[in-house]
Amino acid sequence: AESADIYKDAGRFEAEAAERAELAILERYLPAAMSDADLEKIVDSQISIAAAQGLSGPKAMGAVVKAVRGEAGDGADGAKIANLVKTKLT
């Protein structure tokens, strides 16, 4: 979508339309994105589990991120997971 916006700003409307059409096709094959609220619930749950195992603060980050990725699957972006976990652990 970013490249389509750049084409639009440059007045290249045919290229914008082509980019948006391509994006629409690709989105059909991508997994559905998990909502932020659902991801936050998983993160909170995994932080609680880690705390019960004696892990807390930044030291728990690796274990929590790994567990969240396992539970969330392909529906959540890895960078979003890492940022959320980091925010909640610090």
C-alpha positions as CSV (number, residue, x, y, z in Angstrom):
1,A,0.0,0.0,0.0
2,E,2.9,2.3,0.7
3,S,4.2,2.1,-2.9
4,A,0.6,2.7,-4.2
5,D,0.5,5.9,-2.1
6,I,3.8,7.0,-3.5
7,Y,2.5,6.5,-7.1
8,K,-0.7,8.4,-6.2
9,D,1.3,11.3,-4.8
10,A,3.4,11.4,-8.0
11,G,0.3,11.5,-10.1
12,R,1.0,8.0,-11.6
13,F,-2.5,6.7,-11.2
14,E,-2.1,3.7,-13.5
15,A,0.8,2.4,-11.5
16,E,-1.2,3.1,-8.3
17,A,-4.1,1.0,-9.6
18,A,-1.7,-1.8,-10.5
19,E,-0.1,-1.8,-7.1
20,R,-3.5,-1.9,-5.3
21,A,-4.7,-4.7,-7.6
22,E,-1.6,-6.7,-6.8
23,L,-2.1,-6.1,-3.1
24,A,-5.7,-7.3,-3.3
25,I,-4.5,-10.6,-4.8
26,L,-1.7,-11.1,-2.3
27,E,-4.0,-10.4,0.7
28,R,-6.2,-13.4,-0.3
29,Y,-3.3,-15.7,0.5
30,L,-2.0,-14.1,3.7
31,P,-3.2,-15.4,7.0
32,A,-5.7,-13.2,8.8
33,A,-4.0,-10.8,11.1
34,M,-4.7,-11.2,14.8
35,S,-6.3,-8.3,16.6
36,D,-4.1,-6.2,19.0
37,A,-6.5,-7.1,21.9
38,D,-6.1,-10.9,21.2
39,L,-2.3,-10.6,20.9
40,E,-2.2,-8.6,24.2
41,K,-4.2,-11.4,26.0
42,I,-1.7,-14.0,24.7
43,V,1.3,-11.9,25.8
44,D,-0.2,-11.2,29.2
45,S,-0.9,-15.0,29.7
46,Q,2.6,-15.9,28.6
47,I,4.2,-13.3,30.9
48,S,2.2,-14.8,33.8
49,I,3.4,-18.3,32.9
50,A,7.0,-17.1,32.7
51,A,6.7,-15.4,36.0
52,A,5.4,-18.6,37.6
53,Q,8.6,-20.2,36.3
54,G,10.7,-17.6,37.9
55,L,11.4,-15.5,34.8
56,S,10.8,-11.8,34.9
57,G,11.9,-8.5,33.4
58,P,14.1,-8.4,30.3
59,K,15.5,-11.9,31.1
60,A,12.1,-13.4,30.3
61,M,11.8,-11.7,26.9
62,G,13.2,-14.6,24.8
63,A,11.1,-17.2,26.5
64,V,7.9,-15.1,26.3
65,V,8.4,-14.1,22.7
66,K,8.9,-17.7,21.7
67,A,5.8,-18.9,23.6
68,V,3.7,-16.1,22.1
69,R,4.8,-16.9,18.6
70,G,3.9,-20.5,19.2
71,E,0.5,-19.7,20.4
72,A,-0.3,-16.9,18.0
73,G,1.0,-18.7,14.9
74,D,1.2,-16.8,11.6
75,G,-1.6,-14.4,12.6
76,A,0.8,-12.0,14.4
77,D,3.7,-10.0,13.2
78,G,7.0,-11.0,15.0
79,A,8.1,-7.3,15.4
80,K,4.8,-6.4,16.9
81,I,5.1,-9.4,19.4
82,A,8.6,-8.4,20.4
83,N,7.7,-4.7,20.9
84,L,4.6,-5.6,23.0
85,V,6.6,-8.1,25.1
86,K,9.4,-5.6,25.6
87,T,7.0,-2.9,26.6
88,K,5.2,-5.1,29.1
89,L,8.4,-6.5,30.7
90,T,10.2,-3.2,31.2
